[in-house]
Amino acid sequence: MPRYGQLVMGPAGSGKSTYCSNMVKHAEMLKRTIHVVNLDPAAEYFDYPVLADIRELIHLDDAMEDESLRFGPNGGLVFCMEYLAQNFDWLQEQLEEVEDDYIIFDCPGQIELYTHIPVMRQLVETLQKWDFRICGVFLVDSQFMIEPSKFISGILTALSTMVNLEIPHVNVMTKIDLLSKKAKKELERYLEPELPILLAEEFDDSRLSQKFKKLNSSIAKMIDDYSLVKFLPMDISDEDTINDVLIQIDTAIQYGEDFEPKEIPDMLDPEEGGDPDSGFDG
């Protein structure tokens, strides 16, 4: 039987821990069990139970305080993740202790981990060797995505991560509940975006050279050609939006397709007026 997992990614402050917490609570409502593995060596607090915690293997402070290394926060985090890659057997031992096979991996926010160095790709390949079907879940804060230039930046970051990891991928726009009514109305145009129109509105001809206009047009065309980046809205005050995201992810990793069909209870006895062939009353 395959195992299933979500690799939760996104910039710092995009709401990854909040996402994990609400997914765990929502699964409980559905009588499902979802476990969370923390892979952020700089994490400080969780309001949900953690199945495994990378800080038991290595903590960001360990790398920053080591006199022989002298790393800053970003360099220290990269070091910690590379250390994890050298010790995947630790992670394998943690995952072997759980019976339920649906795991959320809460990942660090530094984008260079997904675009510049191979550690996250190595993690994906290792999980796949352990029979995990993995879906990348890329979160972006909706409060920073309601301006065309920032929206394009978010799309390019998500697209870069998708191309590098090469796994099923779902992009989620978080913190919808924190938007004003006006911002929520603006949001609609970004969920099904017409990129050339958005960029034309953002950068009018009077402020841009022809060369810069062509650059924006080329970026919009490239994104449209890929046709991969769409965002699902997630409002933690609305269970329906959480469920929509979970359904999309479950579909991407084919969750449940290998389950044994449930036994159908015995129908009414023929002597009590039931039809044993149809299962309905005569």
CORKAPE-V224187 format. One record per helix or strand. SS is the DSSP state (helix for helix, strand for strand). FROM is the first residue (numbers start at 1). TO is the last residue. If there is no record, write none. Layout:
{{SS,FROM,TO} {SS,FROM,TO}}
This chain:
{{strand,3,10} {helix,16,29} {strand,35,38} {strand,52,53} {helix,54,56} {helix,60,65} {helix,73,85} {helix,88,96} {strand,102,106} {helix,112,115} {helix,119,129} {strand,132,141} {helix,142,144} {helix,148,165} {strand,168,174} {helix,176,178} {helix,181,191} {helix,195,202} {helix,205,207} {helix,210,226} {strand,231,233} {helix,239,252} {helix,270,272} {strand,274,274} {strand,281,281}}
